[in-house]
């Protein structure tokens, strides 16, 4: 079974965390919530779910994980300014491990400089950021480009979850 990190900070899009997290756990994979700090309470922007970070990004090592999932909402803005978080994502990318982001999640990928020459989708409000980060933007429900999986909005969660599970099932 795969070991999957979820990068999280407060103001995440509730369903973009809850639904992939629950689906991946239900499929029998090991999940760990990683934040900028350990034991930090992360509250969803709609206040329907909250989680504690189980590990800080400074403690998270790429060899301990097979994939990372980055929910959207406002959390990626907080995550993308933490060097340890960016280094964790960069290290995963160097090993071609799965990096999945939905909605604003690709903001972390942009700051970690892991999207160059790949094809991504995202929330349309950060489309130009994705393009400026060196990726090709497409408006599709889910895109798999090498080790990167992206989706646009909560309505795309079923396709996003399907692709994540498909990619980690073979690990």
N, C-alpha and C positions, 0 to 999 in steps of 0.2 A: 504494500500500500504506500501511497505517496505521502510526503510530509509537505503541507501547504501553509505558508505564512499569509496572514491577512494584515496589510498595513492599515493602521487605523488611528484617527484622531477625532475629536469631537466635531460635530456638524456634518458628519457623513450622511449620505442619502440612505435612510433606514433600510429600505428593501434591497438596495444594492449590496448591503452587507449581509443582512439576515438570510436572504434566499440562497445566494451561493454558499455561504457558510454552512447552513443547514443541509443543503444538498450534498456538499462535499463530505461533511461528517456522516450523513446517512449512508453514503456510498462506501463508508469504512475507512476513509483516509484520515490521517492525523492532521489536525488544524491547530495553529498557534496564532494568537493575536499579538502583533508586533507594533509598538508605538515608538514615538520619539523618546518616551520614558517608560519604564516598567511600572506596573500597578497604577496606571493612570486611568481614571474613569473617562470613557469616551461615550458621549451621548449623541444619538441621532438627531438630525435637524428637525424631524417631526416629533421627536420625543416619544417614539413608540418602542424603541429598543435602546439598550446601552450595554456596553461591554467594558471589561477592564483589560488593559494591555497586559499580557503575560510575560513579555520580554521587551527590552529596549532594542532599538535598531543597532545600538553599539554592541549588544550581546549577540545579535543574530548573525550567524555565519552561513555563507552560501552553501558550504558542504553539508549542512544540517537540513537543508530544504530542497525540494524538487520543483517548487513553484511558489509564486507570490501572486496574490489577488489584491487589487487596489480599488476599493469602492469609490464612487464619486461623491458629489456634494461639495461642501466647503473644506472637508478634511485634507484633500491633496494640497491645498494652499499652505497648510501648516506643515505637512510632511515634507514638501519639496524644498524647504529652507533648512532642513537638518542634514548636515554632511554625512552623518552615520547612516541615515536612511538612504541617501543617494548612493553611498558606497555599497550598501547591501544590495541595492537594485543593480548597480554596475557589476558587482561580483557575480550575481546570478546570471546576468547577461553574458559575461565573459565565458561562462560554462554552458551557455545556450540553454539555460533552464527557463521554464515557462514564466512569463511575466504577463499577467492579465489585468486589464484596467477597463472600467466602464465609466461613461459620462465624463467627469472631470479627472478620473484616475490617470489618464495619460499625462497630466501635468507633471507628475512625479517622473515619468519616463522621459519627458522632455528635459527636465532639469538634470536627470542622470545621463543624458545624452546617449540613449540607447535606441532611438527610433530612426536614426539616419538611414536612408535607403530602404526603408520598410514601408508597408502600406498599412494605414490605420484608419479607424473611424473613431468618433468621439461625439460629445455634446457639441452642437454647432457653434456655440459661443467660444470654443477654444480651437476651432478649425484652423484659424490663421496661425495659432501657436504651434500646432502640429506641423503645418507646412513650413513655418520658419525654423522648426526643429530638424528639418531635413527629411521628413517623411512625405509620402504621397497620401493625400486625404481622399477617402471615398465615403459616400453617404449610404452605408449598408448596415443591417442590423448587427452583424458580427463579422469581424475580419480576422483571419489567421495569417500572419506574415512571419515566416520562420518561427521563432520562439515567442512572438508577441501575439496576444489575443486581445482584441478591443471590441467594445460595443458602445452604443450611443446613449440610451436612456433606460429607465426602469422597464419600459415595454419590451425591450430587447433582452431582458434577463433570461428567459427560457433558452434562447439561442446561445447566449453567453455561457450559461451554466452547462449546456450540452457540449460546447466546444472545450471548456475546461476539463470536464469529466472525460471526454474523448481523449484529450492529450495526456492526462495523468493516468489513465487506465492502463496504459502500456508501460508504465514505469516500474 
